[in-house]
Amino acid sequence: MGDDTDDCSNAAQRAHPETDSPEAGEKTGFLGRILEAFAPGDETAPAQTNGQAVMVEQPRGMINLRRMRVEDVAIPTAEIVAVPGTITLDELVAIFRESGMTRIPVYDGTLDTPLGFVHLKDLALTYGFSCDQETAFDVTAMLRPLLFVPPSMPIGVLLTKMQTERRHMALVIDEYGGVDGLLTIEDLIEQVVGEIEDEHDTDEDQLWVKEKPGVYIAQARAPLDEFEAAVGRSLTSHEDVDEEEIDTLGGLVFMLSGRVPTRGEVVVHPDGAEFEVIDADPRRIKRLRVRVPDAAE
């Protein structure tokens, strides 16, 4: 992976020197797991047990950072929420409110001419606490720089670059100079530690909530049988649905569509129920809006 990876490997060794203490592994924290993920090697790595070398399987996150490329993780262009440099203050506030994001790319004309990104914090500090603004709103005055990376870059190298240059967002640029996707540092870290839930995400213990009669906001991992019991309707009784192969709502939607649907896509059940994908990445569905006609009645 080049010199960048070697430097990270050396940093990991300095941060976690070898020790005979059995408690050393227990003290490895969050940053330690990130640094260790850059260590070169195969899916198994040598370790010492009673003075003898044995092969130990490495965690999935370590393998991901070496094997996966930017194109495997990036959000597709069609799903990128971005705004033009001519946007007004009210329009930008509405976009932040509707998307729930804290960073939004800004472009000149089209997304293929990116200018940078605007941070919600900068907007709030500049315009949110003052009623009187003597100067006209100009989003370009608040822009922060973006990283531009090729699709083939290993995600471990990109994570190192983002940490070094203190950048939180990167655009994937194809061979013709056009934008081919978007990545945040959170997307990369999730490849090591798993999905990160914050205060804006659905409550981890609340698998679904009733938005209005017949409409539910549900996590894709919600058990299908429990959701069916809650809404009082079977979603697996149709002949086109093989209930033995699916356990979750996300699995049902994946089977109905035959692929991982994109954010905003609506998948219709043969019995009339509708599943709107409200949060997803290229690899999995995260959240759904489920409309169940019979439940509304």
C-alpha positions in Angstrom: 0.0 0.0 0.0 3.0 2.2 -0.2 4.9 4.5 2.2 1.7 5.9 3.8 0.7 2.4 5.0 4.3 1.7 6.2 4.3 4.9 8.3 0.9 4.0 9.8 2.2 0.5 10.6 5.2 2.0 12.4 2.9 4.4 14.3 0.8 1.5 15.4 3.8 -0.4 16.7 5.0 2.7 18.6 1.5 3.2 20.1 1.2 -0.5 21.1 4.6 -1.9 21.9 4.8 -5.7 22.6 4.4 -6.6 26.2 4.2 -9.8 28.2 1.3 -8.4 30.3 -1.9 -10.3 29.7 -3.8 -7.1 30.3 -2.2 -5.3 27.3 -4.9 -6.4 24.8 -7.6 -5.2 27.2 -6.2 -1.7 27.2 -6.3 -1.3 23.4 -8.7 1.6 22.9 -10.7 3.0 19.9 -7.7 4.7 18.3 -5.6 1.6 18.9 -8.0 -0.5 16.9 -7.9 2.1 14.0 -4.1 2.1 14.0 -3.8 -1.7 14.2 -6.1 -2.0 11.2 -3.4 -0.6 9.0 -1.0 -3.4 9.9 0.1 -5.2 6.7 -0.5 -8.9 6.3 -3.0 -11.6 5.4 -6.2 -12.6 7.0 -4.1 -14.5 9.6 -1.1 -13.0 11.5 1.6 -14.6 13.6 1.4 -14.4 17.4 3.3 -15.8 20.3 1.6 -18.3 22.6 3.8 -20.0 25.3 6.8 -19.2 23.3 5.5 -20.8 20.1 4.4 -19.0 16.9 0.7 -19.5 16.0 -1.5 -18.0 13.4 -4.3 -15.8 14.7 -7.2 -14.6 12.5 -7.3 -10.8 12.2 -10.5 -8.8 12.8 -12.7 -8.1 9.8 -12.0 -4.3 10.1 -8.3 -4.8 9.5 -9.0 -6.9 6.4 -11.5 -4.3 5.1 -9.0 -1.4 5.3 -6.5 -3.3 3.1 -8.8 -5.0 0.6 -11.6 -2.5 0.1 -11.3 0.4 -2.3 -12.9 3.8 -2.2 -15.4 2.7 -4.9 -16.6 -0.1 -2.6 -17.7 2.3 0.1 -18.5 5.6 -1.6 -22.1 7.0 -1.8 -23.1 7.1 -5.5 -23.4 10.4 -7.2 -27.2 10.1 -7.6 -27.5 10.0 -3.8 -25.2 13.0 -3.0 -27.0 15.9 -1.4 -25.2 19.0 -2.7 -26.1 22.7 -3.2 -25.1 25.4 -5.8 -22.9 28.3 -4.8 -25.8 30.7 -5.5 -28.1 29.2 -2.9 -29.9 31.5 -0.5 -29.8 31.3 3.2 -33.4 30.1 3.6 -32.9 27.4 0.9 -29.7 26.2 2.6 -31.3 26.0 6.0 -34.1 24.0 4.5 -31.7 21.5 2.9 -29.9 21.0 6.3 -33.2 20.5 8.0 -34.6 18.0 5.5 -31.4 16.0 5.0 -30.3 15.9 8.7 -26.7 16.3 7.5 -24.0 18.5 9.0 -21.8 18.8 5.9 -23.0 19.5 2.4 -20.9 19.9 -0.8 -21.2 23.1 -2.7 -20.7 23.3 -6.5 -20.5 25.8 -9.3 -23.0 25.0 -12.0 -22.9 21.2 -11.6 -21.5 18.8 -9.1 -18.6 18.1 -11.5 -17.3 21.6 -10.5 -17.1 21.3 -6.7 -16.1 24.3 -4.7 -15.9 22.8 -1.2 -18.4 22.0 1.5 -20.4 24.0 4.0 -20.6 23.0 7.7 -23.8 23.5 9.7 -21.8 24.8 12.6 -20.3 27.6 10.4 -23.7 28.5 9.2 -25.1 28.7 12.7 -22.2 30.7 14.1 -22.3 33.2 11.2 -26.0 33.6 10.7 -27.9 31.7 13.4 -27.3 34.0 16.4 -27.8 37.4 14.8 -31.1 38.9 13.7 -29.6 41.7 11.7 -27.3 40.9 8.8 -25.8 43.9 7.0 -24.1 41.9 4.3 -25.8 39.6 1.7 -25.6 35.9 2.3 -22.7 34.2 0.5 -22.2 30.5 1.1 -18.8 30.5 -0.7 -17.4 32.6 2.1 -17.9 29.7 4.6 -16.5 26.9 2.4 -14.1 24.3 3.7 -11.8 22.3 1.4 -12.7 18.9 0.1 -10.4 16.0 -0.7 -10.4 14.5 -4.2 -9.5 10.9 -4.5 -9.5 8.2 -7.2 -12.0 5.2 -7.0 -9.1 2.7 -6.7 -7.5 4.2 -3.6 -7.5 1.7 -0.6 -9.8 3.0 2.1 -7.0 2.5 4.7 -4.8 5.0 2.7 -7.7 7.4 2.5 -8.4 7.3 6.2 -4.7 8.1 6.9 -4.9 11.0 4.5 -8.1 12.4 6.0 -6.6 12.1 9.5 -3.3 13.8 8.5 -4.9 16.6 6.6 -7.8 17.0 9.0 -10.4 16.6 6.3 -13.8 15.0 7.0 -15.2 14.7 3.5 -13.8 13.4 0.2 -15.2 13.4 -3.4 -14.4 10.4 -5.6 -13.2 11.7 -9.0 -13.3 9.4 -12.1 -10.8 9.3 -15.0 -12.6 12.1 -16.8 -12.5 14.5 -13.8 -16.2 14.0 -13.0 -17.6 13.3 -9.5 -18.2 9.6 -9.0 -19.2 9.5 -5.3 -18.7 10.9 -1.8 -17.1 9.6 1.4 -16.9 10.9 5.0 -14.5 9.8 7.6 -17.4 8.2 9.5 -18.0 5.9 6.5 -14.4 4.7 6.7 -14.3 4.2 10.5 -17.6 2.2 10.3 -15.6 -0.4 8.2 -13.5 -1.1 11.3 -15.8 -0.7 14.3 -19.2 -1.3 12.7 -22.1 1.1 12.2 -21.9 4.3 14.3 -25.2 5.6 15.8 -25.4 9.2 16.9 -28.1 11.3 18.6 -29.8 11.9 15.3 -30.1 8.2 14.4 -33.0 6.0 15.3 -32.9 4.8 18.9 -31.0 1.5 18.9 -33.6 -0.3 21.0 -36.5 1.2 19.1 -36.8 -0.9 16.0 -39.8 1.0 14.6 -42.0 3.9 15.4 -45.5 4.7 14.2 -45.3 7.9 12.1 -49.1 7.9 11.5 -51.9 5.3 11.0 -50.6 2.7 8.6 -47.1 4.2 8.3 -44.1 3.1 10.2 -40.4 4.2 10.3 -38.4 1.1 10.9 -34.9 -0.1 11.0 -34.0 -2.6 8.3 -32.7 -5.0 11.0 -36.1 -5.2 12.7 -37.3 -8.9 13.0 -39.9 -9.5 10.4 -42.1 -11.7 12.6 -42.2 -9.1 15.3 -43.1 -6.4 12.9 -45.8 -8.5 11.4 -47.3 -9.1 14.8 -47.2 -5.3 15.6 -49.0 -4.3 12.4 -51.4 -7.2 12.4 -50.6 -8.3 8.9 -48.5 -11.0 7.3 -45.8 -9.9 4.8 -44.6 -13.4 4.0 -47.8 -15.2 3.1 -47.6 -14.4 -0.6 -46.4 -17.1 -3.0 -43.6 -14.9 -4.3 -42.1 -14.5 -0.8 -40.1 -17.3 0.8 -40.2 -16.7 4.5 -37.6 -19.3 5.2 -34.9 -17.2 3.6 -35.6 -13.9 5.3 -35.6 -12.8 9.0 -35.6 -9.0 8.8 -37.5 -6.2 7.1 -34.3 -5.3 5.2 -34.0 -8.9 4.0 -37.6 -8.8 2.7 -37.0 -5.6 0.7 -33.8 -7.0 -0.6 -35.6 -10.2 -1.8 -38.4 -8.2 -3.4 -36.1 -5.9 -5.3 -33.4 -8.5 -6.1 -30.7 -6.0 -5.2 -29.8 -3.3 -2.6 -32.2 -0.5 -3.4 -31.0 3.1 -3.3 -32.1 5.8 -0.9 -35.5 7.2 -1.9 -36.6 4.1 -3.9 -40.0 2.6 -3.2 -40.3 -1.2 -3.3 -43.9 -2.5 -3.6 -45.0 -5.8 -1.9 -47.2 -8.1 -4.0 -49.9 -7.7 -1.4 -49.9 -3.9 -1.6 -47.6 -2.8 1.2 -44.9 -0.2 0.2 -41.3 0.0 1.5 -39.6 3.4 1.0 -35.8 3.4 1.6 -35.0 6.4 3.6 -31.5 5.5 4.6 -29.1 3.2 2.8 -25.5 2.9 1.5 -24.2 0.8 -1.4 -24.0 -2.3 0.7 -27.1 -2.4 2.9 -30.4 -0.9 3.8 -30.6 1.0 7.1 -34.0 2.5 7.5 -37.4 2.1 5.9 -40.8 3.9 5.8 -43.3 1.1 5.6 -46.9 1.8 4.5 -49.3 -1.0 5.3 -52.8 -0.2 3.9 -54.8 -2.7 6.1 -53.1 -1.3 9.2 -54.3 2.2 8.3 -57.9 1.0 8.1 
